[in-house]
Amino acid sequence: MSDHWKTHPNFEGLQIKADGSKIKYKGKLLNIKIHKGKTGKLMKKVSFNRSQYSVPKLILETYGEPMPEGRHYATYKDGNIENLHPDNLYWNKTHIITKERKFENDLKSSKLTKDQTYSAFVSHSKGIPISKIAENYKVSDMTVYRAIQRLKRKIENNN
């Protein structure tokens, strides 16, 4: 089944592998890229016909139910943007991101790693100034401040 390809109903020459892992346009494999949207949301996109298209949306249009009225967004059931299997996608009214997923997405765009973020949080809670922590990691004070605030929000949301 995973070697099965299906043609998209609206784009002639666009084929999608049954597990959503690969997309071809006119026989050429397309590069699936991670794109950061205006809201900071990470999305899978492909480019063809001089335009960018949402990979989950193309997969749902090919393998899923028709798009219901008022539900224009292809959303991941498990929140994992790497899981492009059609069974993991559904039509939704909005882009929904869990707080945990948002934290992970924010970490990806941060100059500090997860471990550095936790370490900065602990150091700051012990009274070490943000400027010293920033100097240690060779990043700006604001980078450290944002990382600490992000982790505080995560902790507050989990309580």
DOKOLPA-146614 format. One record per residue: residue number from 1; x, y, z of N, C-alpha, C in turn. Coordinates in steps of 0.001 Angstrom, whole numbers, plus 500000, padded with zeros to 6 digits. Each point is the difference from the previous one (the first is absolute). Example, Ala and Ser with C-alpha at 12.3 -4.5 7.8 and 13.67 -1.06 7.14 Angstrom:
2
<atom num="1" n_xx="513190" n_yy="494310" n_zz="507800" ca_xx="499110" ca_yy="501190" ca_zz="500000" c_xx="500900" c_yy="501200" c_zz="500000"/>
<atom num="2" n_xx="499650" n_yy="501050" n_zz="499280" ca_xx="500820" ca_yy="501190" ca_zz="500060" c_xx="499230" c_yy="501090" c_zz="500730"/>
***
This chain:
159
<atom num="1" n_xx="500832" n_yy="498791" n_zz="500000" ca_xx="499168" ca_yy="501209" ca_zz="500000" c_xx="500865" c_yy="501257" c_zz="500000"/>
<atom num="2" n_xx="501147" n_yy="499983" n_zz="500703" ca_xx="500799" ca_yy="501217" ca_zz="500106" c_xx="500619" c_yy="500418" c_zz="498658"/>
<atom num="3" n_xx="500092" n_yy="499061" n_zz="499025" ca_xx="500523" ca_yy="500351" ca_zz="498688" c_xx="498909" c_yy="500536" c_zz="499067"/>
<atom num="4" n_xx="498768" n_yy="500018" n_zz="500483" ca_xx="498864" ca_yy="500465" ca_zz="499209" c_xx="500018" c_yy="501529" c_zz="499898"/>
<atom num="5" n_xx="499764" n_yy="500519" n_zz="498811" ca_xx="499911" ca_yy="501439" ca_zz="499761" c_xx="498599" c_yy="500309" c_zz="499494"/>
<atom num="6" n_xx="499487" n_yy="501171" n_zz="500353" ca_xx="498683" ca_yy="500412" ca_zz="499536" c_xx="500117" c_yy="501412" c_zz="499434"/>
<atom num="7" n_xx="499271" n_yy="500267" n_zz="498935" ca_xx="500024" ca_yy="501310" ca_zz="499361" c_xx="499044" c_yy="500954" c_zz="500722"/>
<atom num="8" n_xx="500482" n_yy="501214" n_zz="500237" ca_xx="499187" ca_yy="501035" ca_zz="500646" c_xx="498806" c_yy="500323" c_zz="499094"/>
<atom num="9" n_xx="498801" n_yy="500200" n_zz="500584" ca_xx="498815" ca_yy="500231" ca_zz="499175" c_xx="499992" c_yy="501328" c_zz="499236"/>
<atom num="10" n_xx="500745" n_yy="500995" n_zz="500456" ca_xx="499938" ca_yy="501324" ca_zz="499364" c_xx="501258" c_yy="500408" c_zz="499240"/>
<atom num="11" n_xx="501124" n_yy="499324" n_zz="500241" ca_xx="501255" ca_yy="500360" ca_zz="499335" c_xx="500451" c_yy="498854" c_zz="499105"/>
<atom num="12" n_xx="499881" n_yy="500195" n_zz="498704" ca_xx="500436" ca_yy="498985" ca_zz="499049" c_xx="501514" c_yy="499822" c_zz="500132"/>
<atom num="13" n_xx="500437" n_yy="498758" n_zz="500118" ca_xx="501433" ca_yy="499714" ca_zz="500106" c_xx="500530" c_yy="499977" c_zz="501422"/>
<atom num="14" n_xx="499158" n_yy="500299" n_zz="500992" ca_xx="500436" ca_yy="499975" ca_zz="501394" c_xx="499606" c_yy="498669" c_zz="500620"/>
<atom num="15" n_xx="501000" n_yy="499253" n_zz="500480" ca_xx="499747" ca_yy="498707" ca_zz="500615" c_xx="500557" c_yy="499985" c_zz="501417"/>
<atom num="16" n_xx="499248" n_yy="499330" n_zz="500898" ca_xx="500389" ca_yy="499931" ca_zz="501407" c_xx="500058" c_yy="498541" c_zz="500419"/>
<atom num="17" n_xx="501083" n_yy="499642" n_zz="500678" ca_xx="500172" ca_yy="498644" ca_zz="500499" c_xx="498968" c_yy="499744" c_zz="501094"/>
<atom num="18" n_xx="499531" n_yy="498749" n_zz="500108" ca_xx="498905" ca_yy="499640" ca_zz="500907" c_xx="500266" c_yy="500372" c_zz="501464"/>
<atom num="19" n_xx="501273" n_yy="499973" n_zz="500432" ca_xx="500299" ca_yy="500349" ca_zz="501396" c_xx="500304" c_yy="501487" c_zz="500167"/>
<atom num="20" n_xx="499878" n_yy="500776" n_zz="498905" ca_xx="500225" ca_yy="501449" ca_zz="500064" c_xx="501462" c_yy="500404" c_zz="500025"/>
<atom num="21" n_xx="500917" n_yy="499032" n_zz="499895" ca_xx="501423" ca_yy="500314" ca_zz="500172" c_xx="500654" c_yy="500644" c_zz="498776"/>
<atom num="22" n_xx="499420" n_yy="499798" n_zz="498819" ca_xx="500618" ca_yy="500536" ca_zz="498777" c_xx="498934" c_yy="500555" c_zz="499072"/>
<atom num="23" n_xx="500394" n_yy="501049" n_zz="499265" ca_xx="499106" ca_yy="500642" ca_zz="499042" c_xx="500778" c_yy="500208" c_zz="498705"/>
<atom num="24" n_xx="499372" n_yy="499643" n_zz="498876" ca_xx="500614" ca_yy="500184" ca_zz="498671" c_xx="499124" c_yy="500935" c_zz="499177"/>
<atom num="25" n_xx="500654" n_yy="500841" n_zz="499210" ca_xx="499276" ca_yy="500833" ca_zz="499054" c_xx="500602" c_yy="499767" c_zz="498627"/>
<atom num="26" n_xx="499175" n_yy="499522" n_zz="499080" ca_xx="500426" ca_yy="499658" ca_zz="498644" c_xx="501220" c_yy="499081" c_zz="500025"/>
<atom num="27" n_xx="499946" n_yy="499003" n_zz="500917" ca_xx="501051" ca_yy="498985" ca_zz="500101" c_xx="501213" c_yy="500392" c_zz="500822"/>
<atom num="28" n_xx="500093" n_yy="501275" n_zz="500412" ca_xx="501159" ca_yy="500473" ca_zz="500752" c_xx="499653" c_yy="500080" c_zz="501487"/>
<atom num="29" n_xx="500843" n_yy="499392" n_zz="500835" ca_xx="499794" ca_yy="500028" ca_zz="501447" c_xx="500137" c_yy="501431" c_zz="500523"/>
<atom num="30" n_xx="499019" n_yy="500452" n_zz="500779" ca_xx="500040" ca_yy="501351" ca_zz="500562" c_xx="500683" c_yy="499977" c_zz="501366"/>
<atom num="31" n_xx="500659" n_yy="501094" n_zz="500315" ca_xx="500668" ca_yy="500146" ca_zz="501287" c_xx="498984" c_yy="500506" c_zz="501027"/>
<atom num="32" n_xx="499699" n_yy="499185" n_zz="501014" ca_xx="499082" ca_yy="500420" ca_zz="501067" c_xx="500818" c_yy="500787" c_zz="501011"/>
<atom num="33" n_xx="499640" n_yy="501269" n_zz="500172" ca_xx="500759" ca_yy="500894" ca_zz="500885" c_xx="499171" c_yy="500397" c_zz="501213"/>
<atom num="34" n_xx="500704" n_yy="500299" n_zz="501083" ca_xx="499328" ca_yy="500558" ca_zz="501173" c_xx="500019" c_yy="501510" c_zz="499834"/>
<atom num="35" n_xx="498824" n_yy="500590" n_zz="500077" ca_xx="499825" ca_yy="501436" ca_zz="499797" c_xx="499467" c_yy="500595" c_zz="501301"/>
<atom num="36" n_xx="500559" n_yy="501138" n_zz="500406" ca_xx="499512" ca_yy="500677" ca_zz="501203" c_xx="499034" c_yy="501098" c_zz="499576"/>
<atom num="37" n_xx="498748" n_yy="499866" n_zz="500416" ca_xx="498975" ca_yy="500966" ca_zz="499640" c_xx="500116" c_yy="501296" c_zz="500785"/>
<atom num="38" n_xx="499149" n_yy="500964" n_zz="499671" ca_xx="500007" ca_yy="501318" ca_zz="500667" c_xx="499780" c_yy="499891" c_zz="501500"/>
<atom num="39" n_xx="499220" n_yy="498986" n_zz="500417" ca_xx="499695" ca_yy="499831" ca_zz="501426" c_xx="501073" c_yy="499204" c_zz="500727"/>
<atom num="40" n_xx="501036" n_yy="499559" n_zz="499265" ca_xx="501045" ca_yy="499186" ca_zz="500601" c_xx="499712" c_yy="498511" c_zz="499866"/>
<atom num="41" n_xx="498838" n_yy="499679" n_zz="499421" ca_xx="499604" ca_yy="498605" ca_zz="499823" c_xx="500882" c_yy="499340" c_zz="498946"/>
<atom num="42" n_xx="500471" n_yy="498793" n_zz="500305" ca_xx="500795" ca_yy="499237" ca_zz="499040" c_xx="499064" c_yy="499169" c_zz="499139"/>
<atom num="43" n_xx="500225" n_yy="500049" n_zz="498669" ca_xx="499130" ca_yy="499292" ca_zz="499060" c_xx="500849" c_yy="499301" c_zz="498957"/>
<atom num="44" n_xx="499470" n_yy="498905" n_zz="499473" ca_xx="500649" ca_yy="499306" ca_zz="498886" c_xx="499434" c_yy="500581" c_zz="498709"/>
<atom num="45" n_xx="500894" n_yy="500386" n_zz="499090" ca_xx="499594" ca_yy="500615" ca_zz="498732" c_xx="500773" c_yy="499375" c_zz="498843"/>
<atom num="46" n_xx="499395" n_yy="500045" n_zz="498816" ca_xx="500691" ca_yy="499655" ca_zz="498759" c_xx="499762" c_yy="501134" c_zz="499012"/>
<atom num="47" n_xx="500929" n_yy="500137" n_zz="499072" ca_xx="499870" ca_yy="501044" ca_zz="498973" c_xx="499900" c_yy="499364" c_zz="498620"/>
<atom num="48" n_xx="499003" n_yy="500430" n_zz="499240" ca_xx="499869" ca_yy="499647" ca_zz="498585" c_xx="499055" c_yy="501011" c_zz="499379"/>
<atom num="49" n_xx="499994" n_yy="500115" n_zz="498698" ca_xx="499179" ca_yy="501006" ca_zz="499299" c_xx="500246" c_yy="501412" c_zz="500533"/>
<atom num="50" n_xx="501227" n_yy="500291" n_zz="500404" ca_xx="500376" ca_yy="501321" ca_zz="500538" c_xx="499197" c_yy="500395" c_zz="501239"/>
<atom num="51" n_xx="499527" n_yy="499011" n_zz="500764" ca_xx="499262" ca_yy="500268" ca_zz="501244" c_xx="500408" c_yy="498995" c_zz="501062"/>
<atom num="52" n_xx="499704" n_yy="500348" n_zz="501265" ca_xx="500228" ca_yy="499076" ca_zz="501115" c_xx="498667" c_yy="499427" c_zz="500442"/>
<atom num="53" n_xx="500014" n_yy="498716" n_zz="500362" ca_xx="498779" ca_yy="499317" ca_zz="500416" c_xx="500232" c_yy="499256" c_zz="501310"/>
<atom num="54" n_xx="498965" n_yy="499971" n_zz="500841" ca_xx="500028" ca_yy="499259" ca_zz="501257" c_xx="499984" c_yy="498503" c_zz="499703"/>
<atom num="55" n_xx="501008" n_yy="499283" n_zz="500491" ca_xx="500081" ca_yy="498555" ca_zz="499774" c_xx="498822" c_yy="499267" c_zz="500650"/>
<atom num="56" n_xx="499669" n_yy="500273" n_zz="501285" ca_xx="498857" ca_yy="499298" ca_zz="500603" c_xx="498697" c_yy="500226" c_zz="499231"/>
<atom num="57" n_xx="499809" n_yy="501217" n_zz="499500" ca_xx="498788" ca_yy="500316" ca_zz="499252" c_xx="499945" c_yy="499205" c_zz="498691"/>
<atom num="58" n_xx="501133" n_yy="499930" n_zz="499295" ca_xx="500057" ca_yy="499226" ca_zz="498757" c_xx="499720" c_yy="498520" c_zz="500264"/>
<atom num="59" n_xx="500537" n_yy="499484" n_zz="501113" ca_xx="499793" ca_yy="498588" ca_zz="500354" c_xx="498529" c_yy="499741" c_zz="500311"/>
<atom num="60" n_xx="499387" n_yy="500880" n_zz="500802" ca_xx="498582" ca_yy="499825" ca_zz="500330" c_xx="499116" c_yy="500122" c_zz="498761"/>
<atom num="61" n_xx="500334" n_yy="500943" n_zz="499119" ca_xx="499211" ca_yy="500156" ca_zz="498769" c_xx="500094" c_yy="498745" c_zz="499130"/>
<atom num="62" n_xx="501133" n_yy="499310" n_zz="500077" ca_xx="500218" ca_yy="498802" ca_zz="499177" c_xx="499441" c_yy="498736" c_zz="500647"/>
<atom num="63" n_xx="500211" n_yy="499832" n_zz="501306" ca_xx="499650" ca_yy="498750" ca_zz="500676" c_xx="498829" c_yy="500099" c_zz="500973"/>
<atom num="64" n_xx="499676" n_yy="501217" n_zz="500449" ca_xx="498977" ca_yy="500148" ca_zz="501033" c_xx="498621" c_yy="500292" c_zz="499449"/>
<atom num="65" n_xx="499116" n_yy="500314" n_zz="500930" ca_xx="498642" ca_yy="500423" ca_zz="499646" c_xx="500070" c_yy="501385" c_zz="499364"/>
<atom num="66" n_xx="498992" n_yy="500372" n_zz="499192" ca_xx="499989" ca_yy="501367" ca_zz="499458" c_xx="499983" c_yy="501037" c_zz="501127"/>
<atom num="67" n_xx="500575" n_yy="501158" n_zz="499731" ca_xx="500071" ca_yy="501055" ca_zz="501009" c_xx="498591" c_yy="500451" c_zz="500391"/>
<atom num="68" n_xx="499641" n_yy="499856" n_zz="501306" ca_xx="498667" ca_yy="500440" ca_zz="500425" c_xx="499891" c_yy="501528" c_zz="499992"/>
<atom num="69" n_xx="498792" n_yy="500495" n_zz="499874" ca_xx="499736" ca_yy="501441" ca_zz="500024" c_xx="500557" c_yy="500605" c_zz="501292"/>
<atom num="70" n_xx="500778" n_yy="501067" n_zz="499871" ca_xx="500509" ca_yy="500712" ca_zz="501174" c_xx="501218" c_yy="499358" c_zz="500649"/>
<atom num="71" n_xx="500489" n_yy="498919" n_zz="499453" ca_xx="501200" ca_yy="499343" ca_zz="500554" c_xx="501066" c_yy="499976" c_zz="498911"/>
<atom num="72" n_xx="500918" n_yy="500960" n_zz="500067" ca_xx="500955" ca_yy="500191" ca_zz="498910" c_xx="501421" c_yy="499598" c_zz="500363"/>
<atom num="73" n_xx="500230" n_yy="499541" n_zz="501227" ca_xx="501352" ca_yy="499725" ca_zz="500448" c_xx="500227" c_yy="498510" c_zz="500209"/>
<atom num="74" n_xx="501081" n_yy="499486" n_zz="499435" ca_xx="500394" ca_yy="498614" ca_zz="500237" c_xx="500807" c_yy="499990" c_zz="501291"/>
<atom num="75" n_xx="499538" n_yy="499252" n_zz="500977" ca_xx="500606" ca_yy="499976" ca_zz="501328" c_xx="500453" c_yy="498587" c_zz="500338"/>
<atom num="76" n_xx="501074" n_yy="499912" n_zz="500782" ca_xx="500550" ca_yy="498710" ca_zz="500421" c_xx="499290" c_yy="499511" c_zz="501253"/>
<atom num="77" n_xx="499498" n_yy="498771" n_zz="499995" ca_xx="499336" ca_yy="499440" ca_zz="501182" c_xx="500965" c_yy="499902" c_zz="501175"/>
<atom num="78" n_xx="501248" n_yy="499578" n_zz="499722" ca_xx="500964" ca_yy="499811" ca_zz="501094" c_xx="500919" c_yy="501206" c_zz="500208"/>
<atom num="79" n_xx="499808" n_yy="501080" n_zz="499217" ca_xx="500822" ca_yy="501201" ca_zz="500156" c_xx="501405" c_yy="499871" c_zz="499426"/>
<atom num="80" n_xx="500333" n_yy="498855" n_zz="499403" ca_xx="501339" ca_yy="499752" ca_zz="499485" c_xx="500051" c_yy="500317" c_zz="498506"/>
<atom num="81" n_xx="500699" n_yy="501085" n_zz="499634" ca_xx="500041" ca_yy="500400" ca_zz="498589" c_xx="500802" c_yy="499028" c_zz="499138"/>
<atom num="82" n_xx="500723" n_yy="499091" n_zz="500626" ca_xx="500746" ca_yy="498986" ca_zz="499239" c_xx="499078" c_yy="498859" c_zz="499564"/>
<atom num="83" n_xx="498869" n_yy="499831" n_zz="500688" ca_xx="499075" ca_yy="498906" ca_zz="499704" c_xx="498984" c_yy="500459" c_zz="498951"/>
<atom num="84" n_xx="500336" n_yy="499789" n_zz="498732" ca_xx="499164" ca_yy="500460" ca_zz="498892" c_xx="499037" c_yy="498932" c_zz="499487"/>
<atom num="85" n_xx="499866" n_yy="498910" n_zz="500735" ca_xx="499084" ca_yy="498936" ca_zz="499567" c_xx="498577" c_yy="500561" c_zz="499953"/>
<atom num="86" n_xx="499244" n_yy="499696" n_zz="498949" ca_xx="498629" ca_yy="500530" ca_zz="499890" c_xx="499118" c_yy="499698" c_zz="501223"/>
<atom num="87" n_xx="500236" n_yy="498875" n_zz="500679" ca_xx="499214" ca_yy="499672" ca_zz="501201" c_xx="500275" c_yy="500942" c_zz="501162"/>
<atom num="88" n_xx="501116" n_yy="500747" n_zz="499932" ca_xx="500362" ca_yy="500932" ca_zz="501069" c_xx="499519" c_yy="501426" c_zz="499716"/>
<atom num="89" n_xx="499279" n_yy="500203" n_zz="498907" ca_xx="499584" ca_yy="501349" ca_zz="499606" c_xx="498479" c_yy="500119" c_zz="500002"/>
<atom num="90" n_xx="499508" n_yy="501191" n_zz="500305" ca_xx="498558" ca_yy="500252" ca_zz="499936" c_xx="499753" c_yy="501469" c_zz="499675"/>
<atom num="91" n_xx="498801" n_yy="500298" n_zz="499505" ca_xx="499613" ca_yy="501373" ca_zz="499681" c_xx="499545" c_yy="500696" c_zz="501276"/>
<atom num="92" n_xx="500449" n_yy="501245" n_zz="500182" ca_xx="499674" ca_yy="500745" ca_zz="501207" c_xx="499686" c_yy="501455" c_zz="499653"/>
<atom num="93" n_xx="499324" n_yy="500683" n_zz="500920" ca_xx="499653" ca_yy="501419" ca_zz="499782" c_xx="501195" c_yy="500915" c_zz="500200"/>
<atom num="94" n_xx="500922" n_yy="499604" n_zz="500874" ca_xx="501161" ca_yy="500844" ca_zz="500309" c_xx="501252" c_yy="499133" c_zz="500091"/>
<atom num="95" n_xx="501143" n_yy="500688" n_zz="500001" ca_xx="501262" ca_yy="499311" ca_zz="500278" c_xx="500065" c_yy="499827" c_zz="501515"/>
<atom num="96" n_xx="499962" n_yy="498772" n_zz="500460" ca_xx="500084" ca_yy="499763" ca_zz="501448" c_xx="501370" c_yy="499420" c_zz="500308"/>
<atom num="97" n_xx="500677" n_yy="500621" n_zz="500944" ca_xx="501286" ca_yy="499502" ca_zz="500447" c_xx="499913" c_yy="499827" c_zz="501511"/>
<atom num="98" n_xx="500344" n_yy="498820" n_zz="500492" ca_xx="499983" ca_yy="499785" ca_zz="501444" c_xx="501084" c_yy="500880" c_zz="500626"/>
<atom num="99" n_xx="499852" n_yy="500308" n_zz="501275" ca_xx="500988" ca_yy="500826" ca_zz="500691" c_xx="501374" c_yy="499326" c_zz="500005"/>
<atom num="100" n_xx="500011" n_yy="498677" n_zz="500154" ca_xx="501270" ca_yy="499254" ca_zz="499974" c_xx="500646" c_yy="500130" c_zz="498619"/>
<atom num="101" n_xx="499199" n_yy="499861" n_zz="498961" ca_xx="500505" ca_yy="500095" ca_zz="498631" c_xx="500527" c_yy="501414" c_zz="499733"/>
<atom num="102" n_xx="499277" n_yy="501027" n_zz="500490" ca_xx="500446" ca_yy="501381" ca_zz="499836" c_xx="501354" c_yy="500205" c_zz="500668"/>
<atom num="103" n_xx="500156" n_yy="499444" n_zz="501213" ca_xx="501267" ca_yy="500106" ca_zz="500718" c_xx="501123" c_yy="499367" c_zz="499165"/>
<atom num="104" n_xx="499747" n_yy="498813" n_zz="499454" ca_xx="501006" ca_yy="499306" ca_zz="499177" c_xx="500307" c_yy="500810" c_zz="498737"/>
<atom num="105" n_xx="498985" n_yy="500567" n_zz="499359" ca_xx="500212" ca_yy="500827" ca_zz="498802" c_xx="500832" c_yy="501234" c_zz="500334"/>
<atom num="106" n_xx="499672" n_yy="500646" n_zz="501136" ca_xx="500747" ca_yy="501184" ca_zz="500418" c_xx="501461" c_yy="499654" c_zz="500279"/>
<atom num="107" n_xx="500210" n_yy="498826" n_zz="500592" ca_xx="501371" ca_yy="499561" ca_zz="500279" c_xx="500803" c_yy="499877" c_zz="498706"/>
<atom num="108" n_xx="499352" n_yy="499492" n_zz="498952" ca_xx="500692" ca_yy="499805" ca_zz="498721" c_xx="500487" c_yy="501325" c_zz="499423"/>
<atom num="109" n_xx="499260" n_yy="501073" n_zz="500267" ca_xx="500385" ca_yy="501296" ca_zz="499455" c_xx="500897" c_yy="500795" c_zz="500960"/>
<atom num="110" n_xx="500215" n_yy="499476" n_zz="501206" ca_xx="500832" ca_yy="500677" ca_zz="500992" c_xx="501476" c_yy="499725" c_zz="499743"/>
<atom num="111" n_xx="500845" n_yy="500927" n_zz="500427" ca_xx="501447" ca_yy="499792" ca_zz="499884" c_xx="500517" c_yy="499114" c_zz="501127"/>
<atom num="112" n_xx="499160" n_yy="499771" n_zz="501003" ca_xx="500392" ca_yy="499132" ca_zz="501116" c_xx="499383" c_yy="498617" c_zz="499825"/>
<atom num="113" n_xx="500756" n_yy="498970" n_zz="500359" ca_xx="499461" ca_yy="498641" ca_zz="499958" c_xx="499046" c_yy="499807" c_zz="501172"/>
<atom num="114" n_xx="499315" n_yy="498878" n_zz="500006" ca_xx="499092" ca_yy="499677" ca_zz="501103" c_xx="500778" c_yy="499963" c_zz="501318"/>
<atom num="115" n_xx="501151" n_yy="499330" n_zz="499997" ca_xx="500825" ca_yy="499899" ca_zz="501214" c_xx="500482" c_yy="501374" c_zz="500469"/>
<atom num="116" n_xx="500413" n_yy="500840" n_zz="499041" ca_xx="500451" ca_yy="501351" ca_zz="500356" c_xx="498850" c_yy="500825" c_zz="500575"/>
<atom num="117" n_xx="498800" n_yy="499804" n_zz="499450" ca_xx="498827" ca_yy="500715" ca_zz="500493" c_xx="499721" c_yy="499625" c_zz="501457"/>
<atom num="118" n_xx="500000" n_yy="498696" n_zz="500289" ca_xx="499778" ca_yy="499542" ca_zz="501379" c_xx="501105" c_yy="500507" c_zz="500929"/>
<atom num="119" n_xx="501240" n_yy="499935" n_zz="499525" ca_xx="501134" ca_yy="500466" ca_zz="500803" c_xx="499899" c_yy="501502" c_zz="500282"/>
<atom num="120" n_xx="499614" n_yy="500776" n_zz="498990" ca_xx="499838" ca_yy="501453" ca_zz="500171" c_xx="498901" c_yy="500292" c_zz="501017"/>
<atom num="121" n_xx="498920" n_yy="499246" n_zz="499919" ca_xx="498877" ca_yy="500169" ca_zz="500929" c_xx="500445" c_yy="499748" c_zz="501437"/>
<atom num="122" n_xx="500722" n_yy="498890" n_zz="500212" ca_xx="500478" ca_yy="499645" ca_zz="501350" c_xx="500996" c_yy="501042" c_zz="500490"/>
<atom num="123" n_xx="500945" n_yy="500390" n_zz="499141" ca_xx="501000" ca_yy="501005" ca_zz="500387" c_xx="499344" c_yy="501311" c_zz="500404"/>
<atom num="124" n_xx="499031" n_yy="500443" n_zz="499189" ca_xx="499325" ca_yy="501262" ca_zz="500299" c_xx="499201" c_yy="499897" c_zz="501298"/>
<atom num="125" n_xx="499382" n_yy="498849" n_zz="500237" ca_xx="499224" ca_yy="499833" ca_zz="501248" c_xx="500919" c_yy="499986" c_zz="501224"/>
<atom num="126" n_xx="501289" n_yy="499716" n_zz="499791" ca_xx="500985" ca_yy="500033" ca_zz="501094" c_xx="500619" c_yy="501383" c_zz="500156"/>
<atom num="127" n_xx="499495" n_yy="500970" n_zz="499211" ca_xx="500450" ca_yy="501382" ca_zz="500148" c_xx="501074" c_yy="500456" c_zz="499022"/>
<atom num="128" n_xx="500404" n_yy="499167" n_zz="499091" ca_xx="501002" ca_yy="500408" ca_zz="499014" c_xx="499322" c_yy="500917" c_zz="498977"/>
<atom num="129" n_xx="500569" n_yy="501183" n_zz="499754" ca_xx="499375" ca_yy="500951" ca_zz="499069" c_xx="499928" c_yy="499461" c_zz="498566"/>
<atom num="130" n_xx="498954" n_yy="500397" n_zz="499322" ca_xx="499800" ca_yy="499591" ca_zz="498606" c_xx="501212" c_yy="500387" c_zz="499153"/>
<atom num="131" n_xx="500576" n_yy="501161" n_zz="500247" ca_xx="501150" ca_yy="500457" ca_zz="499206" c_xx="501180" c_yy="499039" c_zz="500112"/>
<atom num="132" n_xx="500228" n_yy="499441" n_zz="501194" ca_xx="501096" ca_yy="499031" ca_zz="500201" c_xx="499708" c_yy="498694" c_zz="499263"/>
<atom num="133" n_xx="498741" n_yy="499548" n_zz="500065" ca_xx="499602" ca_yy="498762" ca_zz="499319" c_xx="500165" c_yy="500184" c_zz="498493"/>
<atom num="134" n_xx="499557" n_yy="501154" n_zz="499491" ca_xx="500096" ca_yy="500296" ca_zz="498568" c_xx="501456" c_yy="500029" c_zz="499550"/>
<atom num="135" n_xx="500848" n_yy="500615" n_zz="500821" ca_xx="501428" ca_yy="500073" ca_zz="499693" c_xx="500595" c_yy="498585" c_zz="499923"/>
<atom num="136" n_xx="499607" n_yy="499150" n_zz="500930" ca_xx="500485" ca_yy="498616" ca_zz="500047" c_xx="499626" c_yy="499228" c_zz="498729"/>
<atom num="137" n_xx="498770" n_yy="500211" n_zz="499492" ca_xx="499545" ca_yy="499283" ca_zz="498802" c_xx="500266" c_yy="500766" c_zz="498705"/>
<atom num="138" n_xx="500619" n_yy="501183" n_zz="500117" ca_xx="500321" ca_yy="500842" ca_zz="498839" c_xx="498750" c_yy="500328" c_zz="499173"/>
<atom num="139" n_xx="498930" n_yy="500369" n_zz="500715" ca_xx="498754" ca_yy="500438" ca_zz="499373" c_xx="499577" c_yy="501310" c_zz="500668"/>
<atom num="140" n_xx="498958" n_yy="500621" n_zz="499486" ca_xx="499539" ca_yy="501266" ca_zz="500570" c_xx="499220" c_yy="499766" c_zz="501294"/>
<atom num="141" n_xx="499914" n_yy="501041" n_zz="500805" ca_xx="499200" ca_yy="499944" ca_zz="501235" c_xx="498556" c_yy="499633" c_zz="499660"/>
<atom num="142" n_xx="499479" n_yy="500573" n_zz="498899" ca_xx="498610" ca_yy="499764" ca_zz="499611" c_xx="499765" c_yy="498522" c_zz="499655"/>
<atom num="143" n_xx="500974" n_yy="499355" n_zz="499368" ca_xx="499877" ca_yy="498568" ca_zz="499673" c_xx="499826" c_yy="499189" c_zz="501280"/>
<atom num="144" n_xx="500803" n_yy="500307" n_zz="500999" ca_xx="499905" ca_yy="499285" ca_zz="501283" c_xx="498685" c_yy="500338" c_zz="500688"/>
<atom num="145" n_xx="499633" n_yy="501267" n_zz="500010" ca_xx="498743" ca_yy="500417" ca_zz="500626" c_xx="498816" c_yy="499257" c_zz="499395"/>
<atom num="146" n_xx="499947" n_yy="499968" n_zz="498656" ca_xx="498880" ca_yy="499319" ca_zz="499320" c_xx="499991" c_yy="498504" c_zz="500310"/>
<atom num="147" n_xx="501174" n_yy="499387" n_zz="500032" ca_xx="500084" ca_yy="498565" ca_zz="500301" c_xx="499467" c_yy="499722" c_zz="501406"/>
<atom num="148" n_xx="500372" n_yy="500837" n_zz="500952" ca_xx="499533" ca_yy="499831" ca_zz="501381" c_xx="498483" c_yy="500194" c_zz="500078"/>
<atom num="149" n_xx="499491" n_yy="501034" n_zz="499324" ca_xx="498551" ca_yy="500254" ca_zz="500008" c_xx="499238" c_yy="498845" c_zz="499363"/>
<atom num="150" n_xx="500538" n_yy="499460" n_zz="498903" ca_xx="499373" ca_yy="498866" ca_zz="499309" c_xx="499897" c_yy="498795" c_zz="500937"/>
<atom num="151" n_xx="501089" n_yy="499720" n_zz="500722" ca_xx="500002" ca_yy="498865" ca_zz="500917" c_xx="499057" c_yy="500256" c_zz="501178"/>
<atom num="152" n_xx="499941" n_yy="501240" n_zz="500493" ca_xx="499049" ca_yy="500340" ca_zz="501081" c_xx="498566" c_yy="499726" c_zz="499562"/>
<atom num="153" n_xx="499663" n_yy="500415" n_zz="498761" ca_xx="498645" ca_yy="499748" ca_zz="499481" c_xx="499715" c_yy="498514" c_zz="499907"/>
<atom num="154" n_xx="500994" n_yy="499242" n_zz="499561" ca_xx="499816" ca_yy="498546" ca_zz="499872" c_xx="499720" c_yy="499394" c_zz="501377"/>
<atom num="155" n_xx="500777" n_yy="500421" n_zz="500996" ca_xx="499819" ca_yy="499476" ca_zz="501368" c_xx="498641" c_yy="500397" c_zz="500548"/>
<atom num="156" n_xx="499601" n_yy="501269" n_zz="499796" ca_xx="498678" ca_yy="500455" ca_zz="500474" c_xx="498863" c_yy="499243" c_zz="499328"/>
<atom num="157" n_xx="500143" n_yy="499723" n_zz="498699" ca_xx="498933" ca_yy="499280" ca_zz="499276" c_xx="499896" c_yy="498547" c_zz="500395"/>
<atom num="158" n_xx="501081" n_yy="499434" n_zz="500528" ca_xx="499970" ca_yy="498595" ca_zz="500413" c_xx="499488" c_yy="499828" c_zz="501431"/>
<atom num="159" n_xx="499805" n_yy="501093" n_zz="500700" ca_xx="499494" ca_yy="499917" ca_zz="501387" c_xx="498515" c_yy="500289" c_zz="500071"/>
***
